[in-house]
Amino acid sequence: MSASVQQRPLAGQTALVTGAAQGIGRATAIALAEAGALVWINHLRQSDAAAALVADIEAAGGRARTVQADVASPMQVASLFEEVLAAGPLDILVNNAGVILEKPFVDTDEDDWAHVLGVDLGGVYRCCRHALRHMQTRQSGCIVNIASELGFVGRADYVAYCTAKAGVIGLTRSLAREFAPHIRINGVAPGPVDTPMVSLAHMSAEMVAKESDIPAGRLGRPEEIAAAVLFLVSPGASFFHGQMLGANGGAWMGS
Ligand SMILES: NC(=O)c1ccc[n+]([C@@H]2O[C@H](COP(=O)([O-])OP(=O)(O)OC[C@H]3O[C@@H](n4cnc5c(N)ncnc54)[C@H](O)[C@@H]3O)[C@@H](O)[C@H]2O)c1
């Protein structure tokens, strides 16, 4: 294999990363662009951060574009895919956009439930549906869904989030069976990662402090999750269908 194929395994491919203006999504967009893909940066009201990311990718010799859409909105997701697919075929979808909620279950009202499930599970459902209609006609494509270790193990006071992430795991495995062998659908179930999500803006001080109490002894870096996503969409992962890679610092060792 030539050096350029090894270094840019995604050359000629187009990827879409949802919620990509910061955190894990941002690192994933950079990793995919470095691997040669043209990357669509989906964001929700983060135009400046998304534009800055495109500038960073282009300065490094890569290609990227921004597209705003709320993944919880069926209409906005339809427009997102219209725009992306009008520009050319889509090879890779990374469903990364997510929100977290720390709240006792009895205080988690209908609006909380609808919001968390609507973004974290509904967003993955509707982006997969649009992407798979397109990928099915081409008989090729790769999807990676970002779940969470918490989707396997659960956590008190995070019931809506854990339920949504457990749903993402079930969705990923079911879709992987329905669309194999030509379309590969996998996921990454990160442990605690150092992003704005793991901060006092979204979690209690007690929970933030507990997050790095895992075998790795530290939070993960967004780039460590991006590396797992990059592997799953690369030719080297050609025998992976319906898997959830546990990039979690040893927080949980099941499967
Ligand atoms: N940070 C962690 O410890 C951790 C652990 C496991 C899983 N995850 C998952 O990784 C993914 C990325 O999280 P992160 O840690 O980078 O968090 P983050 O809060 O830094 O980034 C999430 C991004 O999603 C975007 N977003 C939220 N709602 C959206 C919507 N409706 N439409 C479009 N975009 C939306 C946000 O604007 C933000 O840019 C999420 O799915 C999260 O659940 C994170």
The ligand as a MOL file (V3000), in Angstrom:
LIG
                    3D

  0  0  0     0  0            999 V3000
M  V30 BEGIN CTAB
M  V30 COUNTS 44 48 0 0 0
M  V30 BEGIN ATOM
M  V30 1 N -17.7330 13.9080 27.6450 0
M  V30 2 C -18.0250 12.7010 28.1010 0
M  V30 3 O -17.5880 12.3010 29.1890 0
M  V30 4 C -18.8540 11.7390 27.2890 0
M  V30 5 C -18.8950 10.4120 27.7020 0
M  V30 6 C -19.6680 9.4960 26.9860 0
M  V30 7 C -20.3640 9.9320 25.8790 0
M  V30 8 N -20.2900 11.2290 25.4980 0 CHG=1
M  V30 9 C -21.0580 11.6230 24.3110 0
M  V30 10 O -20.1970 12.2070 23.3560 0
M  V30 11 C -20.9390 13.0990 22.5420 0
M  V30 12 C -20.2150 14.4360 22.4920 0
M  V30 13 O -20.1950 14.9790 23.8030 0
M  V30 14 P -19.0740 15.9780 24.3310 0
M  V30 15 O -18.5370 15.4050 25.5570 0
M  V30 16 O -18.1830 16.3920 23.2440 0 CHG=-1
M  V30 17 O -20.0580 17.1670 24.8010 0
M  V30 18 P -20.1400 18.6940 24.4040 0
M  V30 19 O -21.2490 19.2320 25.2310 0
M  V30 20 O -18.8100 19.3100 24.4720 0
M  V30 21 O -20.5670 18.6450 22.8570 0
M  V30 22 C -21.8410 18.2790 22.4520 0
M  V30 23 C -22.1500 19.0380 21.1750 0
M  V30 24 O -23.4440 18.6350 20.7150 0
M  V30 25 C -24.1320 19.8050 20.3010 0
M  V30 26 N -25.5720 19.6160 20.3670 0
M  V30 27 C -26.3360 19.4880 21.4750 0
M  V30 28 N -27.6160 19.3830 21.1380 0
M  V30 29 C -27.6710 19.4480 19.7940 0
M  V30 30 C -28.7190 19.3970 18.8550 0
M  V30 31 N -29.9920 19.2940 19.2590 0
M  V30 32 N -28.4120 19.4880 17.5400 0
M  V30 33 C -27.1300 19.6090 17.1270 0
M  V30 34 N -26.0990 19.6750 17.9740 0
M  V30 35 C -26.3590 19.5920 19.2970 0
M  V30 36 C -23.6740 20.8720 21.2730 0
M  V30 37 O -23.9770 22.1790 20.7560 0
M  V30 38 C -22.1980 20.5670 21.3850 0
M  V30 39 O -21.4630 21.2290 20.3800 0
M  V30 40 C -22.3290 13.1880 23.1590 0
M  V30 41 O -23.2200 12.3380 22.4630 0
M  V30 42 C -22.1010 12.6690 24.5610 0
M  V30 43 O -23.2720 12.1430 25.1360 0
M  V30 44 C -19.5540 12.1500 26.1670 0
M  V30 END ATOM
M  V30 BEGIN BOND
M  V30 1 1 1 2
M  V30 2 2 2 3
M  V30 3 1 2 4
M  V30 4 1 4 5
M  V30 5 2 4 44
M  V30 6 2 5 6
M  V30 7 1 6 7
M  V30 8 2 7 8
M  V30 9 1 8 9
M  V30 10 1 8 44
M  V30 11 1 9 10
M  V30 12 1 9 42
M  V30 13 1 10 11
M  V30 14 1 11 12
M  V30 15 1 11 40
M  V30 16 1 12 13
M  V30 17 1 13 14
M  V30 18 2 14 15
M  V30 19 1 14 16
M  V30 20 1 14 17
M  V30 21 1 17 18
M  V30 22 2 18 19
M  V30 23 1 18 20
M  V30 24 1 18 21
M  V30 25 1 21 22
M  V30 26 1 22 23
M  V30 27 1 23 24
M  V30 28 1 23 38
M  V30 29 1 24 25
M  V30 30 1 25 26
M  V30 31 1 25 36
M  V30 32 1 26 27
M  V30 33 1 26 35
M  V30 34 2 27 28
M  V30 35 1 28 29
M  V30 36 1 29 30
M  V30 37 2 29 35
M  V30 38 1 30 31
M  V30 39 2 30 32
M  V30 40 1 32 33
M  V30 41 2 33 34
M  V30 42 1 34 35
M  V30 43 1 36 37
M  V30 44 1 36 38
M  V30 45 1 38 39
M  V30 46 1 40 41
M  V30 47 1 40 42
M  V30 48 1 42 43
M  V30 END BOND
M  V30 END CTAB
M  END
